[in-house]
Amino acid sequence: MHQRTTVYQIATVDEESVPHVRSHMHRDILYPVDSPERPVILTTTDVRAPKVTQMLRNSRVELVWRLAGSQDQFRIAGFAHVVPSSTHPSYDAFKPASYLDLSKFAEHGFNWEKKRKEVWNEMSGPFRALWCTPDPGSHLASHEEQKNWPQSVPKLGEAKTAEEKKNQEISLQNFALVFIEPVVVDWVQVGCVPNQRTKWTRKGSTGEWTEEIVVP
Amino acid sequence: MHQRTTVYQIATVDEESVPHVRSHMHRDILYPVDSPERPVILTTTDVRAPKVTQMLRNSRVELVWRLAGSQDQFRIAGFAHVVPSSTHPSYDAFKPASYLDLSKFAEHGFNWEKKRKEVWNEMSGPFRALWCTPDPGSHLASHEEQKNWPQSVPKLGEAKTAEEKKNQEISLQNFALVFIEPVVVDWVQVGCVPNQRTKWTRKGSTGEWTEEIVVP
């Protein structure tokens, strides 16, 4: 579908200290109104995925973003916060006022549910349909079962049948935002000889960044 | 340098349950003589990198391999084993006879040190030089310092000066193999609508695989 969409990999840890990692589509970078030096990365997930349980239990994540052209690698360590539908039970676990950067958005009355619907609406119809399947990772007797799944879900306001409306509701109920607040950014440039590496580390809750050149 | 080399990302966990992930170059897939259904993935590292400490403490890793053409994603969970120089102190931590698949190699007298030197020799000269730098991640006053680092290290048998020989020794002493024994392989095909996902899970120490079609 979106062959050229920007993709990175996000690592999480489960309750048995086993690491997990998978590709995510990048959706946006957001800046608090008065703190442009505190950008937050936005990606999305299915709220039923195991990584959501992992992030709710241990919000420490690391993201690796490898640029297709230059082969540069950004490693971004930080905290992940899941924003499901405001009617979903796990929404109660989302406490933006207490987070590093999201508190800045909360102060200015950021509308999480509005953003969630906007991002959902911006995706393609076949993409929106990915949130209408049975639970991700659950057993299928055969690929035949998949033939009855919706192949496309219309944007909000464009549903023409009761079935399309139902699919919109299901997809939106499973669709969640994931915000990542960075605390370490580690950039390796491999296009030069020798490679160059720069590391930015965030100090405490003030959000001040220190820059250091380090050995690649 | 090797723009088209196959690259995947490997996630590890540190002692504070923080996940880490970075790109690795794929080197080889090895099969035990009498057990072709137990392939082992081979990649390489600098023995001084923090991931080595993480792998020695917690050998559980997950690797994500995203194919550039089809965009298919393989997630491979397993155990990582580091093989440094046989003269390096951490070599003692490598106990292949007790591992899932490497025990099969050990039974047939696999020569780890020989393989390590072969893989090192197969890399390009500028790549071999990457193992001659000061400790990865350590502080640099400026990129100027990097100008004195060796830019290329010759293959074994091809060193012409005492300095080249010294660089070979340093590079080889820092160069380590990483073997990954898979226990779960999770394959998502995104080229078809709807996406298809197949999961193979290994049962116990017999190495038998079960295959399951699951919801993407």
Interface residues (C-beta under 8 A of the other chain):
Chain A: M1 Q3 V7 Q9 I10 A11 T12 V13 S17 V18 P19 H20 V21 R22 S23 N58 R60 V61 E62 L63 V64 R66 Q71 Q73 R75 A77 P126 A129 L130 T133 P134 D135 P136 G137 S138 H139 L140 A141 S142 H143 Q146 W149 Q151 V190 V193 P194 N195 Q196 K199 E212 I213 V214 V215 P216
Chain B: M1 Q3 V7 Q9 I10 A11 T12 V13 S17 V18 P19 H20 V21 R22 S23 N58 R60 V61 E62 L63 V64 R66 Q71 Q73 R75 A77 P126 A129 L130 T133 P134 D135 P136 G137 S138 H139 L140 A141 S142 H143 Q146 W149 Q151 V190 V193 P194 N195 Q196 K199 E212 I213 V214 V215 P216
